[in-house]
Amino acid sequence: MTISVLNQLLRGRYSCRAFRPDPVPKTEIEQLLISAGRAPSWCNAQPWKVVVTTGDETDRFRIALQQEATNRPPAPDMPFPTSYSGVYQDRRRACGWALYEAVGVKKGDREASQRQMMENFALFGAPHCAILSSPVELGSYGAMDCGGFVTAFSLAAQSLGLACIPQAAVASYGPFLHRYFDISDDRLILCAISFGYPDTDHPANGFRTDRAPLGQFVDWRG
């Protein structure tokens, strides 16, 4: 049985945590965004807006973001999860330990784990970053629609030979992002997506997460 093109993209996609510095041609970025914009949305509102960095601007943003993350506490526009429990915590831990094992961080080495966490604010070396926002007035429905945009963006990137990683960590510095990119306060900053060509030799890209079987998330009726 052959695997559909969509399934090939879904199975091949992963969260890239190390990028090559080579810039992506603007025509490819435009195609990526056009494809992501085909995501479904409530009442076809298409609430997403993105700020995309290229060239030297990505490096300026990277430096400023690292300074912000080093010197100020997080202040996300949207509340982060209050907790992870049960199977959700199990999956979160499994992902974290798989990453640490791949990059050689030993259990209990807080300094090394902190260094790896700070890679979020270096955008994992990506040459481009997209900051995604939605209107405040659309609330959770706008955020849900933008989740579809993130998925479409991720699959479109995979189809173009690119890689990406959606990042809540970057969005945790909401006030800074509003100031830096002049994003109005009537929009919620939801996440960043760092993207570019993957560094396939980097150990951070050498592991994959698994997926829950149907029995763990489907409740059949009738």
N, C-alpha and C positions, 0 to 999 in steps of 0.2 A: 504494500500500500504506500503510495507516495504521500509526502507531507506537503500540505498546501503552502503557498508562498507566505501567507500570513503566519502560519505556525512556524515556519522557518525563521521569520523575523522575531516572533515572540520568544522562541527558544534560543536564538542567537544573541538577543539583547541582554546587556548586563550593565550594572552601574560602574562606569569607568572611573578609576581613581588614580590614573596617571596618563597624561597626554603628551604627545609630541608637540613641539612649539610651532610647527608649520601652520600658517594661517589657512583657513578654508576660503576658497574663492567666493566673492560676494554673490555670484550667480547661484552657487550651490546653497548658500545660506538663505537666499530668497526662495529657492525651491523648497527647502526644508520648512520654512515658515508658511509658505502657501499650503503645503501638504498638512501641516499641523492645524492650520485654520479651517480644514475640512471637518474637524471634530464636531460631533453633535452638541447642541446646547439647548437649554430650556427656552422655548418660544423663539428659537433661533436668535437669541440675544447676542451671542458671540461676545461675552463680556471681557475676554482676555485682551490685554495690551502687554507688549514686551519692549523692554529697552535692551538692545543688543550691543555689546562692546566688541570692537575690533582693533587690531593694531596696538599702538602705544596706549590707547585708552584702557585696554584690558589690564596692562601692567600698572597704570596709574591707579586704577580701581583696586587691583589686587593689593598693592602696597597700603592704600588708605584703609581697606577693609581689615587687613591684618593689624594695623595700628588700632583700629576701633575695637576689634575683638580682644586685643591684649589689654586695653585700658578701660573698657566700659562693660557693664553687665548686659546680657541680652535684654531686648525689649521688643518682642514680636508684635506685629499688628493683630494677628490672630492667636488666641491662647494655644499653647502647646498641650499635648495630652497630659491629663492629670496623673496618669500612671499607665504602666503596662503590666498586665497580670495574666496568669495562666499560660495558654499556648502562645499568646502574643509576646509575652516576655521570653518564652522559650525560643521563639523564632528570632527575636531581636538579639538575644545573647548568642545564638548559633551564628548569626551573621557577623556580629562583632568579633567573636573568637576566631572565625574563619579568616577574617581580614588580618587580625593580629598574628595568627600563625603564618599567614602568607608573607607578611613583612617582617617577621622575626621578633615581634613584641611578646615578651614572656608574661605570664600571669603574675600580677602584683607589681609590675614595673610601671608605676604611675607616670614617671617622667616620659618614658617612651610612648605610652598610650596618649599622653597629652600632646606630644609632638605629632603623632599621627592624626589626632583630632584637629589640630591646627592646620593640617593640610586642606581642610574644608575652606579655610579663609585665604589660602593660596590658590584656590580654585583648582587644586590638583594639577597645576601647571597648564591648564587649558588656555588656548589662545583666544577663546571667545566665552562670553557669559551672557545669558538672557535673564533678565529680571521680570518676573510675571506678576501682574496685578489684576484686580477685579474691582468693580464699583462697590463701595461700602453698602449702598442701598440694596444690592442684590443678595447680600448676606451669604448664607450657606449654599444657596442655589448657584450663585456666581462662582463660589469656590469649587463646587462639585463640577460645574461645566469646565472650569480651568483644569481640573484633574483629567478630563478627557483630552484637553489640549496637550497636557504633559505626556500622556500616553501616545497620542498621535505624533508628537514631536520625537519621542524616543524611537518609535518604529520607523518614522521617516528617516531619522539619522542612520539607523541600522541599514536601511535600504540603500543609502548613499555611501556606505562604507565609512561612516562617521561613528563616533561614540559620544555618549553624554552621561551626566549624572544629575538628576533632580536633587536639589539641596535645600532642606529646611533650615540648616545651620546658618546659611547666609541670610535668609529672611528673618532670622531672630534679631537682626539689628535694623529693625524697621525705621526708626527715626533717622538713622544715618543714611539709609538708602533713599528715603524721601528727600533729604537735603542734597545728597550727592548727585542724584539724577533728576532733581526737581520734579518729583512725582507728587501730585497734589494729594491732600489729606482726604479727599473723597474717594480714594482708592485704597484697597487693602493689598499690601505686598504679601504674596502667597509663598513664593519659592524662587530660587534661582535655578538655572540649568546651565552648568558648565559643559562645553562641548568642543569637539575638534577631532583630530585623528588620534586613535589610541596608541599608547606605547605598549605594544603587545609583549615586550620583553620584561616589563616591570613586574615584580612579584605581586604588587597590589592588584594586578589584573589577572592573577593566576588562579583565582578560586571562583566558584559559582554557588549561588544559593539554590536550595531545592524549593519545590512547591508542594503545597498540601494536596493530598488526594481528595477526590470528590466527597468522600464520606465525612471529611472534616468541615466542609462549608456548604453542603447542599442538604436540604431537608425536603425529601420527596413527599408529595401529597397526591393521592389518587393514582 
